[in-house]
Amino acid sequence: MSLKFYFAPWSTAGITEAVLNELERGQSKLAERIEVSFKNGDTRKQEYLDNVNPNGLVPVIVHDGVSIWESAAITIYLGDLYGVERKLYPEPGPRRGEAMKWIVWSNVSLATQIGRYGEFVNLDSSKDQTEAEKQNKKMNYEAASKEMDKLFGILDNALKGKDYLLGDMYTLADTHIWSFMGYLDMLKYDREKFANVKAWTERVGARPALKDVK
């Protein structure tokens, strides 16, 4: 069985790196790591586009010759394949569905809004903007911040009275969503008002498998 993991440093491949670190802790390595460079054009080469990911992106895993991309799909696949026996992913059933729900939510709802927020976070990024353009950017930033708060309110409410998203059981759904928090810190998004999220972020981040994830 061959499992290869294609990644680039400081990219969304950090999500899959975190998931693999959890699955491999105390175990033998599951995946061969293959680093690629956006700067050097590795992901735009025809061989990569033909055999790894036609989108020219990371993360990607190639399992026995089958290429799987999109971090949510990868987390769900690895959870199904390895996570159950390692007690990091639920057995088939409603709790499995709950874990999948949060993994997909983070990529579809949260990640999309993080991208929008990031577009407007630097209000003084262009000195050449007209006053009207600056005001428009400010309005967009405020709207994006409001939507971010709404999503974090959903996450905060889901964590009320719980250690993890599925209660007492830590799963790869926690790993997956936690992996977005470092980027949010770079954007200086204020999560302090969400006490449950704050405590959960610290709890997950203290796990030995995640201490060196970038």
Sequence and secondary structure as in RCSB ss.txt:
>XXXX:A:sequence
MSLKFYFAPWSTAGITEAVLNELERGQSKLAERIEVSFKNGDTRKQEYLDNVNPNGLVPVIVHDGVSIWESAAIT
IYLGDLYGVERKLYPEPGPRRGEAMKWIVWSNVSLATQIGRYGEFVNLDSSKDQTEAEKQNKKMNYEAASKEMDK
LFGILDNALKGKDYLLGDMYTLADTHIWSFMGYLDMLKYDREKFANVKAWTERVGARPALKDVK
>XXXX:A:secstr
  EEEEE TTSTHHHHHHHHHHHHTTS   SEEEE  TTTTGGGSHHHHHHT TT  S EEEETTEEEESHHHHH
HHHIIIIITTTTSS  TTHHHHHHHHHHHHIIIIIHHHHHHHHHHS TTS TT  HHHHHHHHHHHHHHHHHHHH
HHHHHHHHTTT SBTBBTB  HHHHHHHTTHHHHHHTT   TT HHHHHHHHHHHTSGGGTT  
